[in-house]
Amino acid sequence: MKKLLIFCFLICLLSSCLEKLDPAELKNTSWELTELTGKTLPETAKATLNFGDSLNVTGKSFCNNYGGKAEMSDGKVSLKNIYGTKMMCQETASEENAFLTALKETDNAKLVDGQLKLFKGEQTLLVFKKVNSTN
């Protein structure tokens, strides 16, 4: 019984140390995509993710522009109401579709070693590097 009690205490202690993202860390920041799971990034175009003051999101999805809203709940981040322009860009269409799908599937985010990582469950979908503040 004593071992069980110690085990439960350790679990509670460790779970309280889990990384939760503070919304203030994202406000007015700009990020550039460095990894897209399952895809090689195009050399001729970039994807970006910008967070505004009220956690509105905007960016470039290689060819088109997009927007939406970041929502935080229980220390987790999800992206909602993602919309975008509809220009046809043959050379980046596959990567753009994968990028927008990943944004819509995001159910958590973490800042790790200066990178912003977006997740679906335990799977890393997108990795970004910080480029500047949007002010």
C-alpha positions as CSV (number, residue, x, y, z in Angstrom):
1,M,0.0,0.0,0.0
2,K,2.8,2.4,0.9
3,K,4.5,1.7,-2.6
4,L,1.2,2.4,-4.3
5,L,0.8,5.7,-2.4
6,I,4.3,6.8,-3.4
7,F,3.7,5.8,-7.0
8,C,0.5,7.8,-7.1
9,F,2.3,10.8,-5.6
10,L,5.1,10.6,-8.2
11,I,2.6,10.4,-11.1
12,C,0.8,13.5,-9.8
13,L,4.1,15.3,-9.4
14,L,5.2,14.4,-12.9
15,S,1.9,15.2,-14.5
16,S,1.9,18.7,-12.9
17,C,5.3,19.3,-14.6
18,L,3.9,18.6,-18.1
19,E,4.4,21.5,-20.5
20,K,1.4,23.8,-20.9
21,L,1.6,26.5,-23.5
22,D,0.9,30.0,-22.2
23,P,-1.2,32.0,-24.8
24,A,1.1,35.1,-24.2
25,E,4.0,33.1,-25.7
26,L,2.1,33.0,-29.0
27,K,0.6,36.4,-29.3
28,N,2.2,38.6,-31.9
29,T,4.6,36.0,-33.2
30,S,5.5,34.8,-36.7
31,W,6.7,31.3,-37.6
32,E,8.1,29.7,-40.7
33,L,7.4,26.0,-41.5
34,T,10.5,23.8,-41.3
35,E,8.9,20.3,-41.2
36,L,5.7,18.9,-42.7
37,T,5.2,15.3,-41.7
38,G,5.3,13.0,-44.8
39,K,6.3,15.7,-47.2
40,T,9.4,17.4,-48.5
41,L,9.1,21.2,-48.4
42,P,9.2,23.0,-51.7
43,E,12.3,25.1,-52.3
44,T,10.4,27.8,-54.2
45,A,7.7,28.7,-51.6
46,K,7.3,29.0,-47.9
47,A,4.5,28.3,-45.4
48,T,4.0,30.6,-42.4
49,L,1.9,30.9,-39.3
50,N,1.3,34.3,-37.6
51,F,-0.5,34.8,-34.3
52,G,-2.1,38.2,-33.7
53,D,-3.0,39.9,-30.5
54,S,-6.2,38.0,-29.9
55,L,-4.7,34.7,-31.2
56,N,-6.2,35.2,-34.7
57,V,-4.0,33.3,-37.1
58,T,-2.9,34.2,-40.6
59,G,-0.3,33.0,-42.9
60,K,0.8,31.7,-46.3
61,S,0.2,28.1,-47.2
62,F,3.0,28.0,-49.9
63,C,0.8,29.6,-52.5
64,N,-2.4,30.9,-50.9
65,N,-3.1,33.0,-47.9
66,Y,-5.2,31.6,-45.0
67,G,-6.6,32.7,-41.7
68,G,-8.5,31.3,-38.7
69,K,-8.5,31.4,-34.9
70,A,-6.3,29.7,-32.3
71,E,-8.3,28.4,-29.3
72,M,-6.8,27.4,-25.9
73,S,-8.4,25.0,-23.5
74,D,-6.8,23.1,-20.6
75,G,-3.4,24.3,-21.8
76,K,-3.9,22.8,-25.3
77,V,-4.1,24.7,-28.6
78,S,-6.3,24.0,-31.5
79,L,-6.8,25.9,-34.7
80,K,-10.4,26.6,-35.8
81,N,-12.3,28.0,-38.7
82,I,-9.3,27.8,-41.1
83,Y,-10.2,29.5,-44.4
84,G,-8.0,30.4,-47.4
85,T,-7.8,31.9,-50.9
86,K,-8.2,29.5,-53.8
87,M,-5.5,30.3,-56.3
88,M,-4.3,27.2,-58.3
89,C,-0.6,26.5,-57.8
90,Q,0.2,23.2,-59.5
91,E,3.8,23.0,-58.2
92,T,2.8,23.2,-54.5
93,A,-0.7,21.8,-54.5
94,S,0.1,18.6,-52.7
95,E,2.2,20.3,-50.0
96,E,-0.4,23.0,-49.5
97,N,-3.3,20.5,-49.1
98,A,-1.2,18.6,-46.6
99,F,-0.3,21.8,-44.7
100,L,-3.9,23.0,-44.5
101,T,-5.2,19.6,-43.4
102,A,-2.5,19.4,-40.7
103,L,-3.6,22.9,-39.4
104,K,-7.2,21.8,-39.2
105,E,-6.2,18.5,-37.4
106,T,-4.1,20.2,-34.8
107,D,-5.2,19.6,-31.2
108,N,-2.2,20.7,-29.3
109,A,1.0,22.7,-29.6
110,K,4.2,23.0,-27.7
111,L,7.3,25.2,-27.7
112,V,10.3,23.0,-27.7
113,D,13.9,24.3,-28.0
114,G,12.7,27.5,-29.8
115,Q,10.4,25.6,-32.2
116,L,6.7,25.6,-32.3
117,K,5.4,22.0,-32.8
118,L,1.8,21.3,-33.7
119,F,0.3,17.9,-32.8
120,K,-2.6,15.6,-33.4
121,G,-2.6,13.5,-30.3
122,E,1.0,12.3,-29.9
123,Q,1.9,12.7,-33.6
124,T,3.9,15.8,-34.6
125,L,2.2,17.3,-37.7
126,L,4.1,20.6,-38.3
127,V,7.3,22.2,-36.9
128,F,8.0,25.9,-37.2
129,K,10.9,28.2,-36.4
130,K,10.3,31.7,-35.0
131,V,11.1,34.4,-37.5
132,N,10.0,37.7,-35.8
133,S,7.3,39.5,-33.9
134,T,4.4,40.8,-35.9
135,N,3.5,43.8,-33.7
